[in-house]
Amino acid sequence: MARPQWKLTVRHGSEVEHAQFDDLDEAVQALRARALAIRSEGPVKGVSSLRDYAPGDQVHARLQLAGRGLLRKPVAGVDVRGDGTFMPFRGGVGREELDPSNHETPFDLVRETLESETR
């Protein structure tokens, strides 16, 4: 049996969920649906510790898609910020935020990033 091509990891609070997909479009649709469900929970409260963290400064959940690769796996995803905004990124440990302004949705940018990294 062939291994799935894409792995979705959802880190939401202390919970970590995994799902696997053979098709990138299906994986991105699942990422989008899960991100919208998390955002519908509402904004998080600000935190005051050594400094103040507004809801937009906090990551409420991180959703990441990873593909298969020999040397370097293609990785991209979306952070759901505490204020309900989405911030697309690429990379695993060395994360780079992506500018979604030229795309209809941040999920389109995630798909495009993963497609370009698998070529």
KAVENMO-V714687 format. One line per field, one symbol per residue. ss: DSSP state (A for helix, B for strand, O for the rest). burial: # if it has 16 or more other ideal C-beta (glycine too) atoms within 10 Angstrom, else .. A space follows every 10 residues. Layout:
ss: ???
burial: ???
This chain:
ss: OOOOOBBBBB BBOOBBBBBB BOOAAAAAAA AAAAAAAAAO OOOOOOBBOO OBBOAAAOBB BBBBBBOOOO OOOOBBBBBB BOOOOBBBBB OOOOOBBOOA AAOOOAAAAA AAAAAAAOO
burial: ....###### .#......#. #..#..##.# ##.##..##. ...#...... ....#..#.# #######... ...####### ##.####### #......#.# .....##.## ####..#..
